[in-house]
């Protein structure tokens, strides 16, 4: 006996009580997920400033190099701090540099090839809310003892990873 079917326009249940119960449960799960994302998925200033600077360079890179002072002034970032971030980005071949009066920074990779996920992973590590569900930075944690929690955290990881892996600088410029 079929209790419900999911159609494009939403669920259709024969028993309305089951419908309300399932709907309430889905709402409950979504609030848990949002709560968990809010508590676990925090970008550091390394990621935030790197992404902001890359967006600025992408927007203003009209075959010229962008001065670091220009970016620092726009976003109120310490020059020394941004230089340390740019050293990481340069080492990983996201940026190229030129010295001199016409020097500065320029993207070394096309904007549509730089994903937000790659920058966050470079600067902050795992996208996952717990290392026990991370694909690239896995390590054992006490949460592994609770499989239901692991399932929720994997869903969150997959959602965040999907969104950030499909979001490029080109989308943000």
C-alpha positions as CSV (number, residue, x, y, z in Angstrom):
1,X,0.0,0.0,0.0
2,X,1.4,3.4,-1.1
3,X,1.5,6.0,1.6
4,X,2.8,8.9,-0.4
5,X,4.3,9.9,-3.7
6,X,6.6,12.8,-4.5
7,X,5.6,14.8,-7.5
8,X,7.2,18.0,-8.9
9,X,4.6,20.1,-7.3
10,X,5.2,18.5,-3.9
11,X,4.2,15.5,-1.8
12,X,0.8,13.9,-2.1
13,X,-0.2,11.8,0.9
14,X,-3.3,9.7,1.4
15,X,-3.1,10.2,5.1
16,X,-2.9,13.9,6.0
17,X,-1.5,13.2,9.5
18,X,1.5,11.4,7.9
19,X,2.0,14.4,5.6
20,X,2.2,16.9,8.5
21,X,4.5,14.6,10.5
22,X,6.9,14.2,7.5
23,X,6.8,17.9,6.7
24,X,7.5,18.8,10.3
25,X,10.4,16.3,10.3
26,X,11.9,17.8,7.1
27,X,11.6,21.3,8.5
28,X,13.2,20.1,11.8
29,X,16.1,18.5,9.8
30,X,16.6,21.7,7.8
31,X,16.9,23.8,10.9
32,X,19.4,21.4,12.4
33,X,21.4,21.5,9.2
34,X,21.4,25.3,9.1
35,X,22.3,25.4,12.8
36,X,25.2,23.0,12.2
37,X,26.4,25.0,9.2
38,X,26.3,28.2,11.2
39,X,28.4,26.6,14.0
40,X,30.9,24.6,11.9
41,X,31.3,26.3,8.5
42,X,33.2,29.4,9.4
43,X,35.5,31.0,6.9
44,X,38.7,32.5,8.3
45,X,39.9,35.9,7.2
46,X,42.5,34.1,5.1
47,X,39.7,32.7,2.9
48,X,37.6,35.8,3.0
49,X,40.4,38.2,2.1
50,X,41.8,35.9,-0.5
51,X,38.4,35.6,-2.2
52,X,37.8,39.4,-2.0
53,X,41.2,40.2,-3.4
54,X,40.8,37.6,-6.2
55,X,37.4,39.0,-7.1
56,X,38.9,42.6,-7.2
57,X,41.8,41.5,-9.4
58,X,39.4,39.6,-11.7
59,X,37.1,42.7,-12.0
60,X,40.0,45.2,-12.6
61,X,42.4,43.0,-14.6
62,X,42.2,44.8,-17.9
63,X,45.6,43.5,-19.1
64,X,47.3,45.3,-16.3
65,X,48.8,44.3,-12.9
66,X,46.9,45.4,-9.8
67,X,48.8,47.1,-7.0
68,X,48.4,45.5,-3.6
69,X,47.9,48.9,-2.0
70,X,44.8,49.4,-4.1
71,X,43.2,46.2,-2.8
72,X,44.3,47.0,0.8
73,X,42.7,50.4,0.5
74,X,39.4,49.1,-0.9
75,X,38.9,46.3,1.7
76,X,40.8,47.8,4.6
77,X,43.3,44.9,4.8
78,X,46.8,45.1,6.3
79,X,49.3,45.1,3.5
80,X,51.6,42.7,5.3
81,X,48.7,40.3,5.8
82,X,47.6,40.4,2.2
83,X,51.2,39.9,1.1
84,X,51.3,36.7,3.1
85,X,48.0,35.5,1.5
86,X,49.3,36.5,-2.0
87,X,52.5,34.5,-1.4
88,X,50.3,31.4,-0.8
89,X,48.2,32.2,-3.9
90,X,51.4,32.8,-6.0
91,X,53.0,29.5,-4.8
92,X,49.9,27.6,-5.8
93,X,49.9,29.4,-9.2
94,X,46.7,31.4,-8.8
95,X,48.6,34.7,-9.1
96,X,51.5,36.0,-11.1
97,X,53.5,39.1,-10.1
98,X,55.5,41.8,-11.8
99,X,57.9,44.1,-10.1
100,X,58.5,47.7,-10.8
101,X,56.3,50.8,-11.2
102,X,53.9,49.0,-13.5
103,X,54.0,45.9,-11.4
104,X,51.5,44.3,-9.1
105,X,49.4,41.1,-9.2
106,X,47.4,39.4,-11.9
107,X,45.4,36.2,-12.2
108,X,47.5,33.3,-13.5
109,X,44.5,31.2,-14.2
110,X,41.3,32.1,-16.1
111,X,38.5,33.3,-13.8
112,X,36.2,30.4,-14.8
113,X,38.8,27.9,-13.7
114,X,39.2,29.2,-10.1
115,X,36.6,27.8,-7.8
116,X,35.7,29.2,-4.4
117,X,36.1,25.7,-3.0
118,X,39.7,25.5,-4.2
119,X,40.6,28.8,-2.4
120,X,38.8,27.9,0.8
121,X,40.5,24.5,0.9
122,X,43.9,26.2,0.2
123,X,43.5,28.8,3.0
124,X,41.3,27.0,5.6
125,X,41.5,23.3,4.9
126,X,38.4,21.0,4.8
127,X,35.0,22.2,3.7
128,X,33.4,19.6,5.9
129,X,31.9,20.6,9.2
130,X,33.9,17.8,10.9
131,X,37.2,16.1,9.8
132,X,35.5,12.7,10.3
133,X,33.4,13.4,7.1
134,X,36.0,15.2,5.1
135,X,37.1,13.7,1.8
136,X,40.4,15.5,1.6
137,X,41.3,16.1,5.2
138,X,39.9,13.1,7.0
139,X,40.9,12.2,10.5
140,X,39.0,10.3,13.2
141,X,36.8,12.2,15.6
142,X,34.6,11.3,18.5
143,X,31.5,12.0,16.3
144,X,32.2,8.8,14.4
145,X,30.5,7.0,17.2
146,X,27.1,8.5,16.2
147,X,26.2,7.3,12.7
148,X,23.1,9.4,12.4
149,X,25.1,12.5,13.1
150,X,27.7,11.4,10.6
151,X,25.0,11.1,8.0
152,X,23.8,14.7,8.7
153,X,27.3,16.0,8.6
154,X,28.0,14.2,5.3
155,X,24.9,15.8,3.8
156,X,26.1,19.2,4.9
157,X,29.6,18.5,3.5
158,X,28.1,17.4,0.2
159,X,25.9,20.5,0.0
160,X,28.7,22.9,0.8
161,X,31.2,21.2,-1.5
162,X,28.7,21.1,-4.4
163,X,27.9,24.8,-4.0
164,X,31.5,26.0,-3.7
165,X,33.0,23.7,-6.3
166,X,30.5,25.0,-8.8
167,X,31.0,28.6,-7.9
168,X,33.9,30.2,-9.8
169,X,35.4,33.7,-9.8
170,X,33.7,34.3,-13.1
171,X,30.3,33.9,-11.4
172,X,31.3,36.5,-8.8
173,X,32.7,39.1,-11.1
